[in-house]
Amino acid sequence: MSYELVFTRQARKDAKKLKGTPLARKAKELLEILREAPFADPPPFETLVGDLKGAYSRRINIQHRLVYEVLPDLKTVKVIRLWTHYE
């Protein structure tokens, strides 16, 4: 029962920044977890508030996070960011 991953324009830009860095492997692992079970724990996820209310994040490292939204009716995970969401 896997989910489809869709990427926002910003997430695609972020993926280019990650490519070729040590963070790319960790991000890929997290994306595979999201594809299979977006609410699986571990690794832990956080529910976001404010502008990103309704979205979740998981740490890629201490600074960078994978931010995503789950659309259960469509069996889709919308990846919003793959870099820091504090910019």
Protein Blocks (a to p, Z undefined) as FASTA:
>chain_A
ZZdddddfklmmmmmmmgopaklmmmmmmmmmmmmommbccddddddehjlgoiacddfb
lmbccdddddfknopacdfbfcdfkZZ
